[in-house]
Amino acid sequence: MTRWLMLAAAALVAVPLAGLALFGEPLALDRPAPAAAARADAPAGVGALGRVEPASRIRRVTRPGGAEGVRVLDVLVSEGEEVEKGAILAIFDDLPRKEAALAQAEANLALAEARRAKLLAAGRDTEIAAARARVAAAAAAEESARRDADRARRLLASAAGAEAAWDRARFAAAQAAAERARAEADLATLLAPRPEDVTIAEAEVAAARAAVAQARAERDTAKLIAPISGRILKIFARPGEKVGEDGVLELADLSALDVVAEVFETDLPRVRQGARAAVVVPGDPRTYGASVREIGWTVGRSTIVSPDPVAAVDARVVEVRLALDPEGVAALARRSNMQVQVRIAP
């Protein structure tokens, strides 16, 4: 009997001790420590999912003016290659035809300019000298014919004169005057072109120049030009293939990287410009620093799939762009579009 009483007493002592071991001091749960209370009063940070993206954005480069029925003739770059702005990345199969059209337009322009130059230059020195000689000869012939006409007129009053001779002399004088006038007009044309002819020549040159500009613009659509300096990320169309909806290639400047974080609209008031953030990359033990560079202006649906099975599938978010520190840029240069986790400090 005494033994059973001792066992019961031991059990009564062991149960409270076990409760303390499992749950700790009951009063400690109801009374937070002063430091914990201070942390609760401070503004909390913001956590979000994000993706790595070049600050320049990824440019999907395609044929200017559409790519209907166009095939790639040659790709002049390779994936991973650095290119400068304005470099030719690829050419299309209609380039030879458009280059021929440009050459024809340039030839027409040269012809129009030559005609205008000839008109403005008027005549050569030898042509002008010949025209002056013709004017002098016509003037001399006119003077001789005029004197003959005067002589015939004086003789007409006497018995020695004849009316027929007088008529011939008058007509000859008039013809000589006309010849002189024509020679002078030819000389004037050689010395200075008519204004209306100059206007026509200038209009022909302007039209030819416009045709060259149009042909050059058409020729340029047969070349794929780099819109920015950067690195070729991916090529979608190879030589002989038709350009599709994906374009020809993707290009981005990887010298500066952003993390595009999708912040819940309810958390946006706690995000400020320039705030520091930590970026966690799956599988990487390091944490990379970043700072808020740009806060979006619109609210949209989340595009980043969360691994949490109970996460909201129709969450309303705002895109916040964070500029990665140089260490993160060097480490994540080959990880565009990779999903990361972001903790934005208050």
C-alpha positions in Angstrom: 0.0 0.0 0.0 2.8 2.4 0.9 4.5 1.6 -2.5 1.3 2.6 -4.5 1.1 5.9 -2.6 4.7 6.7 -3.4 4.1 6.0 -7.1 1.0 8.3 -7.2 2.9 11.1 -5.6 5.7 10.9 -8.1 3.2 11.0 -11.0 1.6 14.2 -9.6 5.0 15.9 -9.6 6.1 14.7 -13.0 3.0 16.0 -15.0 3.6 19.7 -14.2 7.3 19.4 -15.0 6.5 17.8 -18.4 4.1 20.7 -19.2 6.8 23.2 -18.4 9.3 21.3 -20.6 6.9 21.3 -23.6 5.3 24.7 -23.4 7.7 26.8 -21.3 6.6 29.3 -18.7 2.9 30.1 -19.3 3.3 33.8 -18.4 6.1 34.2 -20.8 3.7 33.7 -23.8 1.3 36.3 -22.5 4.0 38.9 -21.8 6.2 39.8 -24.8 9.7 41.0 -24.2 10.4 44.7 -24.5 12.6 44.3 -27.5 10.0 42.2 -29.3 7.3 44.8 -28.6 9.6 47.5 -30.1 10.1 45.4 -33.3 6.3 45.0 -33.6 5.8 48.8 -33.7 8.4 49.3 -36.5 7.2 49.2 -40.1 7.5 45.8 -41.7 9.4 45.1 -45.0 7.8 43.7 -48.2 8.4 40.3 -49.6 7.7 39.5 -53.3 8.5 37.2 -56.1 10.5 38.6 -59.0 12.4 37.9 -62.2 15.8 38.9 -63.5 15.6 41.2 -66.5 18.1 43.5 -68.2 17.6 47.2 -67.5 17.4 47.8 -71.2 14.7 45.2 -71.5 15.0 42.3 -73.8 14.5 43.6 -77.4 12.9 41.1 -79.8 14.3 42.4 -83.1 12.4 41.7 -86.3 12.2 43.0 -89.9 11.1 46.7 -90.1 7.7 47.2 -91.6 6.5 43.6 -91.1 7.9 40.3 -92.2 5.1 38.9 -94.4 6.6 36.4 -96.8 10.2 37.3 -96.1 13.0 34.8 -95.6 16.3 35.3 -93.9 19.2 35.3 -96.4 22.0 35.3 -93.9 22.5 35.9 -90.1 25.7 37.8 -89.5 25.9 37.3 -85.7 25.8 34.4 -83.3 24.3 33.8 -79.8 26.3 35.4 -77.0 28.1 37.9 -79.4 28.4 41.5 -78.4 27.2 44.0 -81.1 27.2 47.8 -81.4 24.2 50.0 -82.1 23.6 50.3 -85.8 25.4 47.0 -86.7 23.9 44.8 -89.3 22.6 41.7 -87.7 20.9 39.8 -90.6 19.9 40.4 -94.2 16.7 39.2 -96.0 16.2 37.6 -99.4 14.8 40.8 -101.1 18.1 42.7 -100.5 19.5 42.2 -104.0 16.3 43.4 -105.7 16.1 46.5 -103.5 19.8 47.3 -104.0 19.2 47.2 -107.8 16.3 49.6 -107.4 18.4 52.0 -105.4 21.2 51.9 -108.0 18.7 52.8 -110.7 17.3 55.7 -108.6 20.8 57.0 -108.0 21.5 56.8 -111.7 18.4 58.8 -112.5 19.4 61.4 -110.0 22.8 61.7 -111.6 21.2 62.2 -115.0 18.9 64.9 -113.7 21.7 66.7 -112.0 23.8 66.6 -115.2 21.0 68.1 -117.2 20.5 70.9 -114.7 24.3 71.6 -114.6 24.3 71.8 -118.4 21.4 74.2 -118.4 22.9 76.4 -115.7 26.3 76.4 -117.4 24.6 77.5 -120.7 27.0 77.2 -123.6 30.6 76.4 -123.9 33.1 79.1 -124.7 33.4 78.0 -128.3 29.6 77.9 -128.7 29.3 81.4 -127.3 32.0 82.7 -129.6 30.3 81.1 -132.6 27.0 82.7 -131.5 28.6 86.1 -131.2 30.1 85.7 -134.7 26.6 84.8 -136.1 25.2 87.9 -134.4 27.9 90.1 -135.9 27.4 88.5 -139.4 23.6 89.0 -139.1 24.1 92.6 -138.1 26.4 93.3 -141.0 24.0 91.6 -143.4 21.1 93.6 -142.0 23.1 96.8 -142.4 23.9 96.0 -146.1 20.3 95.1 -146.8 19.1 98.3 -145.2 21.5 100.3 -147.4 20.3 98.5 -150.5 16.7 99.2 -149.5 17.4 102.9 -149.0 19.2 103.1 -152.4 16.3 101.3 -154.1 13.8 103.7 -152.5 15.8 106.8 -153.7 16.0 105.3 -157.2 12.3 104.6 -157.2 11.6 108.3 -157.4 13.6 108.7 -160.6 13.2 107.0 -163.9 16.1 104.7 -163.2 14.3 103.0 -160.3 12.0 100.0 -160.4 9.3 99.1 -157.9 10.2 95.4 -158.0 13.8 96.1 -157.0 12.6 98.2 -154.1 10.3 95.4 -152.9 13.2 92.9 -153.0 15.4 95.2 -151.2 12.8 95.8 -148.4 12.2 92.1 -147.9 15.9 91.4 -147.8 16.4 94.1 -145.2 13.5 92.6 -143.1 15.0 89.1 -143.4 18.4 90.3 -142.3 16.9 92.0 -139.3 15.1 88.7 -138.3 18.3 86.7 -138.7 20.1 89.1 -136.4 17.3 88.9 -133.8 17.5 85.1 -133.9 21.2 85.1 -133.5 21.0 87.4 -130.6 18.4 85.2 -129.0 20.6 82.1 -129.4 23.4 84.0 -127.8 21.3 85.1 -124.9 20.2 81.4 -124.4 23.8 80.4 -124.3 24.7 83.1 -121.8 21.8 82.6 -119.4 19.1 79.9 -119.4 15.4 80.8 -119.2 14.0 80.9 -115.6 11.2 78.4 -116.5 13.8 75.9 -117.8 15.7 76.2 -114.6 12.5 75.6 -112.6 11.8 72.5 -114.5 15.4 71.2 -114.1 15.2 71.8 -110.3 11.9 70.0 -110.0 13.4 67.0 -111.9 16.4 66.9 -109.5 14.1 67.1 -106.5 11.9 64.2 -107.7 15.0 62.1 -108.4 16.3 62.8 -104.9 13.0 61.7 -103.4 13.1 58.5 -105.4 16.6 57.8 -104.1 15.5 58.4 -100.5 12.5 56.1 -101.0 14.7 53.4 -102.6 17.3 53.7 -99.8 14.5 53.3 -97.2 13.2 50.2 -99.0 16.7 48.8 -99.1 17.2 49.3 -95.4 14.2 47.2 -94.6 16.0 44.3 -96.1 18.7 44.6 -93.4 18.2 43.9 -89.6 19.9 46.7 -87.7 20.8 46.6 -84.0 18.7 49.2 -82.1 21.0 49.2 -79.1 24.5 48.0 -78.1 24.3 44.7 -76.3 24.6 40.9 -76.5 22.7 38.5 -78.7 20.6 36.3 -76.4 18.8 34.0 -78.8 18.3 33.6 -82.5 14.9 32.4 -83.8 15.3 32.5 -87.6 18.2 30.9 -89.5 19.2 31.4 -93.1 16.5 30.1 -95.4 13.8 30.3 -92.8 10.8 32.6 -92.9 10.5 35.2 -90.2 7.8 34.3 -87.7 6.0 35.9 -84.9 9.1 35.6 -82.6 11.1 37.8 -84.9 14.7 37.1 -85.9 16.6 37.4 -82.5 16.6 38.7 -79.0 19.1 41.4 -77.9 19.8 43.0 -74.5 22.3 45.2 -72.8 23.6 43.1 -69.9 25.8 45.7 -68.3 22.9 46.6 -66.0 20.3 44.2 -64.6 17.0 44.7 -62.8 14.8 42.5 -60.7 11.2 43.0 -61.6 9.3 42.3 -58.3 5.6 41.8 -58.3 4.4 43.6 -55.2 0.9 43.1 -53.9 -1.2 46.2 -54.3 -1.9 46.2 -50.6 1.9 46.3 -49.9 2.7 49.1 -52.2 2.3 51.9 -49.7 5.3 50.4 -47.8 7.6 50.6 -50.8 9.6 53.7 -51.4 12.0 54.9 -54.1 15.6 54.1 -53.3 14.8 51.5 -50.6 17.4 48.7 -50.2 16.4 45.1 -50.9 17.9 41.6 -50.7 17.5 39.2 -53.6 17.6 35.5 -53.0 18.3 33.2 -55.9 17.2 29.6 -55.7 20.2 27.3 -55.3 22.6 30.1 -54.6 23.7 30.6 -51.0 24.6 34.2 -51.5 22.2 37.1 -51.2 22.5 40.0 -53.6 21.8 43.6 -52.9 19.5 45.9 -54.9 17.7 49.2 -54.6 14.2 50.3 -55.8 14.7 52.1 -59.1 11.2 52.4 -60.5 7.7 51.8 -59.2 5.1 50.9 -61.7 2.0 53.0 -62.5 -0.5 50.3 -63.1 -2.0 47.4 -61.3 -2.2 44.1 -63.1 -2.5 40.3 -62.7 0.5 38.4 -61.4 2.5 36.6 -64.1 5.0 34.8 -61.8 3.9 31.4 -60.7 4.4 30.8 -57.0 5.4 27.4 -55.7 3.0 27.8 -52.8 -0.1 25.7 -53.5 -2.4 28.0 -51.6 -1.1 31.2 -53.2 -3.7 33.4 -54.9 -3.8 32.7 -58.6 -5.5 36.1 -59.4 -3.4 38.4 -57.2 -3.3 42.0 -58.2 0.2 43.3 -58.2 2.4 46.3 -59.2 5.7 45.8 -60.9 8.6 47.4 -59.0 12.0 47.5 -60.7 15.1 47.1 -58.5 18.6 47.8 -59.8 21.0 45.0 -58.9 24.3 45.9 -57.3 27.4 45.2 -59.4 28.0 41.9 -57.7 24.6 40.7 -58.6 25.0 41.9 -62.2 28.2 39.8 -62.6 26.6 36.7 -61.1 23.2 36.8 -62.9 24.3 38.1 -66.3 23.3 34.7 -67.9 20.1 34.3 -65.9 17.6 36.6 -67.6 13.9 35.7 -66.7 15.0 33.6 -63.8 12.6 33.7 -60.8 14.0 35.1 -57.5 12.7 36.1 -54.1 12.9 39.8 -53.0 12.8 41.3 -49.5 12.4 45.1 -49.7 13.5 46.9 -46.5 11.0 49.4 -45.0 
